Amino acid sequence: MALKKTTRHVLGLLLIGHLAFAVAGSPVRAEEPAKVEAGEAEEKAAPKQQEPEGVKALAVYYGKRYQGRRTASGAVFDHRKLTAAHPTIPHGTRVKVVNLANDRSVVVTVNDRCRDHGYELIDLTRAAAARLGFLGRRAARVMIFPLSDE
């Protein structure tokens, strides 16, 4: 007998849930430490330059209809400037945005708010999207690095 499509979906989701629970509940075994040569230990012990922490996000760009409107910070939006909107980063903060597909980067100033989508998102001007190489595409995967005020 053929099951209805929704019934098959529900049964599939239940099966996935049970498998996920079984995998999550299984014990984790520590691997034996690998033997390290004396030269390798010295290399690993050397302090590394600490990279600034970035956040992976989805970058999109403003539509043309926002040109000339006021942003949340009070500034007039101009798609030719290097600015951005973010749900949580404070206004006036400069961030470096790096396109993960082509390693192009741009420094923008956050001067607007965008809706919190439940995942990291930054809304860039058309000029910033062009510098990152995704103007004409809908979105790009990026890393966001906050810059210090030094």
C-alpha positions, 0 to 999 in steps of 0.5 A: 500500500502506498503511503501519502507523501506527508506520511513518508516525510514525517517518517523520514524526519523521525528516522533522521531524528533517531539516527542523530540522537544515536550518533550524539549519544555514542561515546567519544574515544580519545586518540592516542597521542602521535609521537613527535620528533624533537624538531617538530615539537619546537616548531609547534611550541613557537608562538604563532601570530594570533589572527583576528577573529572573523565571522563567516557570513552571507553578504548581500547588497542593497537594492537601488530603491534605497538610494537617498533614504536615511539609514538607521544612523541618520546618514543618507544612503549612497550606493557609491560609498563603502558602507554596510548594514548589520543587525548587531555591529555598532554604528561607526564600526569599520569592518573588513569583509573578505569574499571567500570565493576570490579573496577580494576584500573591502573595508566598510563602515557600518551605518545601518541596521538590517533585519536579524535573519537567524544567521550572520548577514551583512548588507553592503552597498553596490560599490562594496559588492563590486569591489568584492566581485559579486555585483550582479549575483545575489550573494556571496559567502564572506568573512567579517573582521572587525577593525580596531580604532587604532 
